[in-house]
Amino acid sequence: MSTFFKVDKLTVKFGGLTAVDDVSFDIAEGEVFTIIGPNGAGKTTLFNLISRLYTPYAGHIIFRDEDVTRLSAQQIAGRGIARTFQNIELFESASTLDNLLVGRHRHSTTSTWQDILRLRKVRDEEIAHRRAAEEVMDVLRLQRYRDTPIGSLPYGVRKVIEVARALCVGPKLLLLDEPSSGLNVEETNAMAEWILEINNRLGITVLMVEHDMSLVSRVSDRVLALNYGRMMALGTSDEVQNHPDVVAAYLGA
Ligand SMILES: Nc1ncnc2c1ncn2[C@@H]1O[C@H](COP(=O)(O)OP(=O)(O)OP(=O)(O)O)[C@@H](O)[C@H]1O
């Protein structure tokens, strides 16, 4: 049987602290899988391990039947795993389109000397990049902000643009780090719709870290709760939210 995505006994230590401790789960293609847990539970660290910003101490990460544990962050992106960050990392003075083209750039296969000579391949890639950016702006209804500098847009729109930028690389697995952080209720509802749209319409598998339980319940097929780096519960959103250990951890018991 083929594996879409799997984390097997993943562990990372910072000095004496085991921030992610023997974590295992798998995600089927097409799922929305969410990681929850109290502050400091290891959620962002797990994301950083998967996108290879951190190197695991032990364990394996499998993506589409390939062991990607030792690949570089760039190679991971090239395999089709894209991510957003908790805090928006866009170029404020550049337009929406330009920010999306920067996202696309990581996909470029041409080298610098080719860039300079402007060979046909570069031109073809540029056209493909622009087309991908236009398509993503169509799907996420961002065309009206196409030429507007990011800095002058509301925070909720910027968060959607950050997701759009990750989509421009054509990922098979999209990692969203707290998509609702900084958003009001209305913007969070809109974000839930976008996540469902990306999942249903574009067929992209989503792995997300999220605090807002209304968003989690609305979009997640399955939920993993972490605490002190360890797995506490895994199941549907309802099962996990009602798990006694999860209830106790959130009450600080
Ligand atoms: N680079 C690092 N060096 C040392 N300790 C780290 C590092 N990154 C994370 N930690 C520690 O690992 C633990 C898990 O942190 P992490 O940021 O993954 O938690 P989290 O679940 O994402 O929390 P939050 O919800 O607050 O974002 C924390 O105790 C944190 O201090």
The ligand as a Gaussian input file, in Angstrom:
#p B3LYP/6-31G(d) Opt

LIG

0 1
 N       14.911000      26.391000      18.542000
 C       14.574000      26.073000      19.795000
 N       15.512000      25.991000      20.776000
 C       15.181000      25.649000      22.027000
 N       13.925000      25.356000      22.432000
 C       12.956000      25.423000      21.511000
 C       13.211000      25.783000      20.153000
 N       12.042000      25.755000      19.474000
 C       11.087000      25.408000      20.355000
 N       11.641000      25.206000      21.580000
 C       10.926000      24.766000      22.795000
 O       10.192000      23.603000      22.437000
 C        8.924000      23.595000      23.099000
 C        7.830000      23.494000      22.063000
 O        7.714000      24.741000      21.393000
 P        6.744000      24.997000      20.163000
 O        6.990000      26.396000      19.692000
 O        6.887000      23.912000      19.170000
 O        5.322000      24.906000      20.847000
 P        3.910000      25.227000      20.215000
 O        3.053000      24.072000      20.540000
 O        4.057000      25.595000      18.784000
 O        3.470000      26.484000      21.066000
 P        2.636000      27.800000      20.659000
 O        1.225000      27.370000      20.608000
 O        2.924000      28.718000      21.785000
 O        3.161000      28.288000      19.331000
 C        8.856000      24.859000      23.934000
 O        9.208000      24.531000      25.265000
 C        9.887000      25.764000      23.278000
 O       10.422000      26.647000      24.214000

